[in-house]
Amino acid sequence: MDQLIVKRIYTSAAGAVVSVVAGFLLRRAWKLVVGAEPPDVYDPDVPARQAVTWFALSTVGAGVAVLLSKRGALSRLGR
């Protein structure tokens, strides 16, 4: 039971840190490629294509980063 709690805490902490870093890197990459800050996806003045593109890229990018970090954390703990 204690081992399970340690694994959950460790993987959650790793996921949280990676999520913040991934968000930062994704925003920087968007700004580098597009030349502007990422759009506010809820702003009706932002074109739908741009809002959906940013939403999809940031969600998938952060999700993959968290998934990989949690898998890596579990492999370090020996599952």
Secondary structure as UniProt FT lines:
FT   HELIX           2..34
FT   TURN            41..42
FT   TURN            44..45
FT   HELIX           48..77
//
